[in-house]
Amino acid sequence: MTDAGSRVTIHMAASLDGFIARRDGSVDWLETADEYADGATMDPERVEAFLKTIDCYVMGSRTYETALGFEAKGLGWPYGDKPTFVLTHRALPRTRDTVEFCSGDLAHFVNGRLRHAFRTIWFVGGGQLSAECLRLELVDEIRYSILPIVIGDGIPFFEKLDRDFALHLSEVNAYRSGMVELRYEVRR
Ligand SMILES: NC(=O)c1ccc[n+]([C@@H]2O[C@H](COP(=O)([O-])OP(=O)(O)OC[C@H]3O[C@@H](n4cnc5c(N)ncnc54)[C@H](OP(=O)(O)O)[C@@H]3O)[C@@H](O)[C@H]2O)c1
C-alpha cells in the first residue's frame, strides 16, 4: 500500500464546552439522556460495518489506562481485534496480543511506519496525544462528536496548542441521542 492511500483521523466525543474527560479523568457524563426528535438513529449493523473499515487504533497511555479500567469492570474492549498502538514511556500491563507499546519520534512512527502498513488510522485520544498529532501536522481529518452536556472544566480535546489550525467542515450529522458529529478536513 502507498502512503498516499492512508488517512489519519482523530475521533473523540466532547462536552459542548470542549472537554473529553473531567480533570480526574472520569467520563461518566458521556451517558446523556437527551432526545432530538429529528435526529438519526444509530443502526448497530451500520456501526459494525463502519468499525470494520478502521485498520488500526492509536492512543495515549492515559486513554489506554481508562480502557483497561472499563474492561476490568466488564464493559468490554472497544477496539475489537484491530492492532492498537499505545504511546507511552512506561511499562504498562498488556492484556492482549493486539496491543503494542510505542515511544520515540511520533512523526516518524506515523509517517514512516503506520502509513505504510494501514489505510485507515484512528487516533482515539486523549487530549495530549491529539494536540501533539495536530501540532506535528500528522492528521488528515478530525471527527468531533459533541454531546448535549456542559461540564465546566476538564481535559480539553486538544491540550495546549500554541497556534491556530484552519479546518474545512466536510460533514455534519445529528443523532436522536442529541449528539452532533462534526467532520473536518485539516487544511494544509
Ligand atoms: N471523550 C472521549 O472520547 C475520550 C477519548 C479518549 C480519552 N478520553 C479521556 O481522556 C483522558 C486521557 O487524556 P490525556 O490527554 O490525559 O492523556 P492521553 O493523551 O491519553 O495520554 C497521554 C500520555 O500518552 C503518552 N504519550 C503521548 N505522546 C507520546 C509520545 N509521542 N511518545 C510516547 N508517549 C507518549 C504519555 O504517557 P507516559 O506518561 O506513559 O509516557 C502521556 O502522558 C482519559 O480520562 C480518557 O478517559 C476521552
The ligand as a Gaussian input file, in Angstrom:
#p B3LYP/6-31G(d) Opt

LIG

0 1
 N      -14.341000      11.579000      25.419000
 C      -13.588000      10.824000      24.654000
 O      -13.956000      10.476000      23.503000
 C      -12.247000      10.384000      25.155000
 C      -11.390000       9.724000      24.256000
 C      -10.133000       9.367000      24.724000
 C       -9.745000       9.627000      26.022000
 N      -10.611000      10.254000      26.849000
 C      -10.198000      10.575000      28.225000
 O       -9.084000      11.452000      28.172000
 C       -8.226000      11.188000      29.291000
 C       -6.811000      10.958000      28.791000
 O       -6.375000      12.063000      28.032000
 P       -4.983000      12.780000      28.347000
 O       -4.871000      13.952000      27.464000
 O       -4.891000      12.982000      29.818000
 O       -3.897000      11.650000      28.020000
 P       -3.537000      10.786000      26.707000
 O       -3.338000      11.679000      25.537000
 O       -4.470000       9.635000      26.593000
 O       -2.149000      10.162000      27.178000
 C       -1.032000      11.000000      27.407000
 C        0.160000      10.112000      27.644000
 O        0.477000       9.404000      26.439000
 C        1.876000       9.221000      26.362000
 N        2.386000       9.877000      25.164000
 C        1.842000      10.906000      24.468000
 N        2.609000      11.197000      23.419000
 C        3.642000      10.329000      23.430000
 C        4.753000      10.103000      22.582000
 N        4.978000      10.853000      21.491000
 N        5.618000       9.112000      22.891000
 C        5.397000       8.339000      23.973000
 N        4.362000       8.504000      24.818000
 C        3.504000       9.488000      24.542000
 C        2.476000       9.814000      27.625000
 O        2.412000       8.712000      28.532000
 P        3.527000       8.190000      29.567000
 O        3.436000       9.139000      30.698000
 O        3.003000       6.818000      29.861000
 O        4.852000       8.202000      28.863000
 C        1.427000      10.842000      28.020000
 O        1.455000      11.140000      29.395000
 C       -8.775000       9.965000      29.994000
 O       -9.516000      10.397000      31.122000
 C       -9.731000       9.349000      28.972000
 O      -10.794000       8.705000      29.584000
 C      -11.871000      10.634000      26.441000

